[in-house]
Amino acid sequence: MAHLVVNGTIVGPVHAADFGRAAARSRVTGDVHYASIEMHLGAVVDGGWCTRALRPEPKAVELKLAKTQ
């Protein structure tokens, strides 16, 4: 899952490939894997691992000029 917003309770592992947000009264019981995380005051994360996943390097794109007439 690329984006994850928690506004309740999750029991089990959570994976957010890009961005995770835990709202004020949310609770996550389990391992959390994320690239970027935002936790509001009152959010609880109770897990064995909180791992920041590395984002893959963006691929280079070759740009070509449009043909002119």
NUKOLTOR-996975 format. One record per residue: residue number from 1; residue in three letters; z, y, x of N, C-alpha, C in turn. Coordinates in Angstrom, 1 decimal, padded with zeros to 4 digits. Atoms other than C-alpha are relative to their C-alpha. Example, Ala and Ser with C-alpha at 12.3 -4.5 7.8 and 13.67 -1.06 7.14 Angstrom:
SITE   resi   resn      n_Z      n_Y      n_X     ca_Z     ca_Y     ca_X      c_Z      c_Y      c_X
SITE      1    ALA    000.0   -001.2    000.9    007.8   -004.5    012.3    000.0    001.2    000.9
SITE      2    SER    000.0   -001.1   -000.9    007.1   -001.1    013.7    000.8    001.1   -000.8
//
This chain:
SITE   resi   resn      n_Z      n_Y      n_X     ca_Z     ca_Y     ca_X      c_Z      c_Y      c_X
SITE      1    MET    000.0   -001.2    000.9    000.0    000.0    000.0    000.0    001.2    000.9
SITE      2    ALA    000.1   -001.2   -000.8   -001.0    003.4    001.5    001.2    000.9   -000.3
SITE      3    HIS   -001.1   -001.0    000.4    001.5    005.6   -000.4    000.9   -000.7   -000.9
SITE      4    LEU   -001.1    000.6    000.8    004.8    004.6   -001.9    001.0    001.0   -000.4
SITE      5    VAL   -001.0   -000.9    000.4    007.1    006.7   -004.0    001.0   -000.9   -000.8
SITE      6    VAL   -001.0    000.8    000.6    010.4    005.0   -005.0    000.9    001.0   -000.8
SITE      7    ASN   -000.8   -000.8    000.8    012.3    006.5   -007.9    000.8   -001.0   -000.9
SITE      8    GLY   -000.8    001.0    000.7    014.5    003.5   -008.8    000.5   -001.0    001.0
SITE      9    THR   -000.6    001.0   -000.9    015.6    000.2   -007.2   -001.1   -001.0    000.4
SITE     10    ILE    000.8    001.1   -000.5    013.6   -002.2   -005.0    000.8   -000.9    000.8
SITE     11    VAL   -000.7    001.0   -000.7    015.0   -005.4   -003.7   -001.1   -000.9    000.7
SITE     12    GLY    001.0    000.7   -000.8    012.8   -006.9   -000.9   -000.7    000.9    000.9
SITE     13    PRO    000.6   -000.8   -001.1    010.6   -005.7    001.9   -001.0    001.0   -000.7
SITE     14    VAL    000.9   -001.1    000.5    008.6   -002.5    001.4   -000.9    000.4    001.2
SITE     15    HIS    001.0   -000.4   -001.0    005.4   -001.5    003.3   -000.8    001.2   -000.6
SITE     16    ALA    000.7   -001.1    000.3    003.9    001.9    003.2   -000.9    000.4    001.2
SITE     17    ALA    000.9   -000.2   -001.2    000.8    002.1    005.5   -000.1    001.5    000.4
SITE     18    ASP    000.1   -001.4   -000.3    000.7    005.9    005.3    001.3    000.8   -000.2
SITE     19    PHE   -001.1   -000.9    000.4    003.5    007.7    003.5    001.0   -000.7   -001.0
SITE     20    GLY   -001.0    000.5    001.0    006.8    006.6    001.8    000.9    001.2   -000.3
SITE     21    ARG   -001.0   -001.0    000.5    009.1    008.8   -000.3    001.0   -000.7   -000.8
SITE     22    ALA   -001.1    000.5    000.8    012.5    007.9   -001.6    000.7    001.1   -000.7
SITE     23    ALA   -000.6   -001.1    000.9    013.7    010.1   -004.5    001.5   -000.1    000.1
SITE     24    ALA   -001.4   -000.3   -000.1    017.3    011.3   -004.8    000.9   -001.2   -000.4
SITE     25    ARG   -000.9    001.1    000.5    018.7    008.3   -006.8   -000.6   -001.4    000.3
SITE     26    SER    000.6    001.3   -000.3    016.5    005.6   -005.3    000.8   -000.9    000.9
SITE     27    ARG   -000.7    000.9   -000.9    017.8    002.5   -003.5   -001.0   -001.1    000.3
SITE     28    VAL    000.8    001.1   -000.6    015.8    000.1   -001.3    000.9   -001.0    000.7
SITE     29    THR   -000.7    001.0   -000.7    017.5   -003.1   -000.3   -001.0   -001.0    000.6
SITE     30    GLY    001.0    000.9   -000.7    015.2   -004.8    002.3   -000.6    000.8    001.1
SITE     31    ASP    000.6   -000.6   -001.1    013.2   -004.1    005.3   -001.0    001.0   -000.4
SITE     32    VAL    001.0   -001.1    000.3    011.1   -000.9    005.3   -000.9    000.2    001.2
SITE     33    HIS    001.0   -000.3   -001.0    007.9   -000.4    007.2   -000.8    001.2   -000.4
SITE     34    TYR    000.6   -001.2    000.4    006.3    003.0    007.2   -000.7    000.7    001.1
SITE     35    ALA    000.6   -000.9   -001.1    004.1    005.5    009.1    000.7    001.3   -000.1
SITE     36    SER   -000.7   -001.2    000.2    005.8    008.5    007.7    000.9   -000.2   -001.3
SITE     37    ILE   -000.9    000.2    001.1    008.9    008.6    005.4    000.7    001.3   -000.3
SITE     38    GLU   -000.8   -001.1    000.4    010.7    011.3    003.4    001.1   -000.5   -000.9
SITE     39    MET   -001.2    000.5    000.8    014.2    010.6    002.0    000.7    001.3   -000.6
SITE     40    HIS   -000.8   -001.1    000.6    015.8    013.0   -000.5    001.5   -000.3    000.1
SITE     41    LEU   -001.4    000.1    000.0    019.5    013.6   -000.5    000.5   -000.9   -001.1
SITE     42    GLY   -000.5    001.0    001.0    021.2    010.6   -002.2   -000.7   -001.3    000.0
SITE     43    ALA    000.8    001.2   -000.1    018.5    008.1   -001.4    000.7   -001.0    000.9
SITE     44    VAL   -000.7    001.0   -000.9    019.8    004.8    000.1   -001.1   -001.0    000.4
SITE     45    VAL    000.8    001.1   -000.5    017.9    002.4    002.3    000.9   -000.9    000.8
SITE     46    ASP   -000.9    000.9   -000.6    019.8   -000.7    003.2   -000.8   -001.3    000.3
SITE     47    GLY    000.9    001.1   -000.4    017.7   -003.1    005.2    000.3   -000.4    001.5
SITE     48    GLY   -000.2    000.5   -001.4    017.7   -005.1    008.4   -000.9    000.8    001.0
SITE     49    TRP    000.9   -000.8   -000.8    014.7   -003.1    009.8   -000.6    001.1   -000.7
SITE     50    CYS    000.8   -001.1    000.5    013.3    000.3    009.3   -000.9    000.3    001.1
SITE     51    THR    001.0    000.0   -001.0    010.1    000.3    011.3   -001.0    001.0   -000.3
SITE     52    ARG    001.1   -000.9    000.1    007.7    003.1    011.9   -001.2   -000.6    000.5
SITE     53    ALA    001.3    000.6   -000.4    004.3    001.6    011.9   -000.9    001.0    000.7
SITE     54    LEU    001.0   -000.9   -000.6    001.7    003.1    014.2   -001.2    000.1   -000.8
SITE     55    ARG    001.3   -000.2    000.7   -001.3    004.6    012.5   -001.1   -000.4    001.0
SITE     56    PRO    001.2    000.3   -000.8   -004.6    003.3    013.8   -000.7    001.2    000.5
SITE     57    GLU    000.8   -001.1   -000.5   -006.6    005.6    016.0   -001.2    000.3   -000.9
SITE     58    PRO    001.2   -000.3    000.8   -009.3    007.4    014.0   -001.2   -000.3    000.8
SITE     59    LYS    001.3    000.4   -000.6   -012.8    006.2    014.7   -000.8    001.2    000.2
SITE     60    ALA    000.9   -001.1   -000.2   -015.2    008.6    016.3   -001.2   -000.1   -000.8
SITE     61    VAL    001.2    000.0    000.8   -018.1    009.6    014.2   -001.0    000.9    000.7
SITE     62    GLU    001.0   -000.8   -000.6   -021.3    010.7    015.7   -000.8    000.8   -001.0
SITE     63    LEU    000.7   -000.9    001.0   -022.8    013.7    014.0   -001.4    000.3    000.6
SITE     64    LYS    001.4   -000.3   -000.4   -026.6    014.3    014.1   -000.4    001.3   -000.7
SITE     65    LEU    000.5   -001.2    000.7   -028.3    017.6    013.4   -001.1   -000.4   -001.0
SITE     66    ALA    001.1    000.3    001.0   -030.5    017.6    010.3   -001.3    000.5    000.6
SITE     67    LYS    001.3   -000.4   -000.5   -034.2    017.9    011.0   -000.4    001.3   -000.7
SITE     68    THR    000.4   -001.2    000.6   -035.6    021.3    010.5   -001.6    000.0   -000.1
SITE     69    GLN    001.5    000.0    000.2   -039.2    022.0    009.3   -000.6    001.2    000.6
//
